[in-house]
Amino acid sequence: MKFQLNIEGYQFQTSRFNRFLALLLRKYVHLDSTELKWMRKIVRAGQTVLDIGANVGQISISLSECVGKQGAVHAFEPEPQNFADLKANIETNGIGQVFTHWKAIGDYNGYAEVHISTLNSGDQRTYATAGEGKRKTTQCEMVCLDDFFPKSTVIDFVKMDIQGYEGHALDGMQALLKRSNYPPILMEFWRYGLEKSGSDPAALLARFRQQGYQIYKFEGKTLHTVLQDERLLAQYKKRGYCNLLITPKPLTEFT
């Protein structure tokens, strides 16, 4: 069964009712509107951007509006049904600047087990979920972005939400980020998931600092500067999460 919904002139389909509810929330409650507002401030026409963990494409389509027909959005999604819906949504809406990739993103090239949640189609993981109940698994190609893109490729923005695997993905794109002069990154910060996947959240934040990034945290409709990484780590010691905007320059330069 396919659930369909029109959002701001775009036709979306999804095979899962929980994702349909998420789309309804976005349509009527403007879910993640603060994050979208900042993406639209930062991303410019003609740029090349990444949507890592694209799900069914709602953010990819928003990014496609920002970059325009001369730009490019590379949308990566590892879960097969989500990817099928992503590809269909891009094709149905005739968006030629979004390039879809059925791939997981990490720090090696090969294959990964995708652990599929039947309750939340946004909670597909490329690491074991021991202690959280049994999940079905499927295989997907895993790629390191430093090897995936030609060495001449530079990127201008990264959106990433991959349920705690962000640290591994970042490990695999360090050369790409460096030659792109460390572009802005909007990513989910879920300490529990990062640790569960084998990453060190404190080391992840420290590396951003060493690379000259500034870190901001979304709180409702506002964006706050993260001055002390220790406080952020303590706040999300258990199962909470937040979205971070990580930029190479002050926010005032994007307004």
Beta strands, then each sheet from edge to edge (+ up, - down):
strand 1: 3-7
strand 2: 10-14
strand 3: 48-52
strand 4: 72-76
strand 5: 98-101
strand 6: 104-105
strand 7: 110-116
strand 8: 136-143
strand 9: 157-160
strand 10: 185-189
strand 11: 214-219
strand 12: 222-225
strand 13: 242-247
sheet 1: 1+ 2-
sheet 2: 5+ 4+ 3+ 9+ 10+ 13- 11+ 12-
sheet 3: 6+ 8+ 7-
end
